């Protein structure tokens, strides 16, 4: 997380903490309605926008996302207190994970090629000469681009000897690897849910913090409050994103009110061994390559944009799938909650009847703050199941491929891993080509993770990538390798 | 010359509000002062635990000056000010 993102993240987290506090108070509806006023009271400073009313309006919309609603569906007349009631009555959370706060969206200038003031109006005029669309003319001694003719090819930019022509981007559009977020006719960002793979890159990219995840935190706290058996399953990346040990995470989750805590690393062991067997089978049948199948955003990408690669995707399920299966077998009546580093897992959770809710790291952090749980004072609890080194390192780029190698019982040098560290337009184009030609020149086991760095770099993460990676690996080193495990 | 001590609060509240991302960047940015400053992670400094003060987390302590809503820019400026006064 870079510093400029910090401000929007802090705002979002503050809203969540206040919302959870409201839920814990004796008047949820009223205290929810007051959140924008508590954050921007009368005569308060206006740190970001034009006036206090606009700030409150945006905070109201952020609260709505925290309550789990689509801001797009809001009529702006309904009070937050009414929404709070509706959130309590809701039986099933909303399906699409992301929502855009239109009032926070800056409706940025559309992406374009722009001649800056640094244009010297030179004699050679390479920009005019290279433009194949006749879009550039000289006006008042400077180059000028006709936006109607410009095809944004960028030839003029590279030809300008002064570097005076720049390309501006719309951060959310630029970050989206599948073109799912675009400006509507009024210039505001809109998510096309048919195309969206819920990767959350737009959430992190927008400097106005206009894209939100719809939270399920109220639904989860409601289940806990009702006295039901609610079980937490936390992703391996969490160990890197809280300043404590895995055992202390368990204690903190128990303090929140979860009745049991499972590591999703437990299911990662099953994924690794299943995937290794699957791969061995495929190689025997002459398959040219196989891709991993644990990244939810990648799975969504395959479904929506890359169906041709489906035959090459491993049949192994995700670590969450196997963990939830184990949990439901042991506790059939329990409500299960996945604690996730990213938003994309929301889709997987929706499709998996064994997982009821998702709480992302940011939301978990907000719950800890609201309840005043100090993790460094939590006890170091033991886990019933000892996850392997490789399972614990699933969250780090390269970790999944390593786990398949460790679980591999075939010929040693048969595996040639290729690490696709981050999904973007380039890597998606490469994958498309591998599927089309039926071969991958770089290797045969393609580990695919949407976020550069792996799940430890998920869009709902709390700490710094470098530190988190180190901590996850340290925890991994304390486990036993899958290589030594008896079948 | 005494070293300037920078304590980055890594209590739960500060960490969640972004404190966990400060140290690596700050350490990299202050390389040239490495001999004159000491950057450490601290346990909860206790700055967040009254009323709404959580909303001003993360907190960072540069010697005896407490920086609220701390980010790299603010902490860096505070460090430079100290070093100049030395």
Boltz contact constraints between the chains, C-beta under 6 A:
constraints:
  - contact:
      token1: [A, 1]
      token2: [B, 21]
      max_distance: 6.0
  - contact:
      token1: [A, 3]
      token2: [B, 71]
      max_distance: 6.0
  - contact:
      token1: [A, 3]
      token2: [B, 72]
      max_distance: 6.0
  - contact:
      token1: [A, 6]
      token2: [B, 18]
      max_distance: 6.0
  - contact:
      token1: [A, 6]
      token2: [B, 71]
      max_distance: 6.0
  - contact:
      token1: [A, 10]
      token2: [B, 17]
      max_distance: 6.0
  - contact:
      token1: [A, 10]
      token2: [B, 18]
      max_distance: 6.0
  - contact:
      token1: [A, 13]
      token2: [B, 17]
      max_distance: 6.0
  - contact:
      token1: [A, 14]
      token2: [B, 55]
      max_distance: 6.0
  - contact:
      token1: [A, 243]
      token2: [B, 10]
      max_distance: 6.0
  - contact:
      token1: [A, 243]
      token2: [B, 15]
      max_distance: 6.0
  - contact:
      token1: [A, 365]
      token2: [B, 16]
      max_distance: 6.0
  - contact:
      token1: [A, 368]
      token2: [B, 12]
      max_distance: 6.0
  - contact:
      token1: [A, 369]
      token2: [B, 13]
      max_distance: 6.0
  - contact:
      token1: [A, 369]
      token2: [B, 16]
      max_distance: 6.0
  - contact:
      token1: [A, 369]
      token2: [B, 54]
      max_distance: 6.0
  - contact:
      token1: [A, 374]
      token2: [B, 12]
      max_distance: 6.0
  - contact:
      token1: [A, 375]
      token2: [B, 12]
      max_distance: 6.0
  - contact:
      token1: [A, 376]
      token2: [B, 43]
      max_distance: 6.0
  - contact:
      token1: [A, 462]
      token2: [B, 16]
      max_distance: 6.0
  - contact:
      token1: [A, 462]
      token2: [B, 20]
      max_distance: 6.0
  - contact:
      token1: [A, 463]
      token2: [B, 20]
      max_distance: 6.0
  - contact:
      token1: [A, 464]
      token2: [B, 21]
      max_distance: 6.0
  - contact:
      token1: [A, 464]
      token2: [B, 24]
      max_distance: 6.0
  - contact:
      token1: [A, 466]
      token2: [B, 24]
      max_distance: 6.0
  - contact:
      token1: [A, 467]
      token2: [B, 24]
      max_distance: 6.0
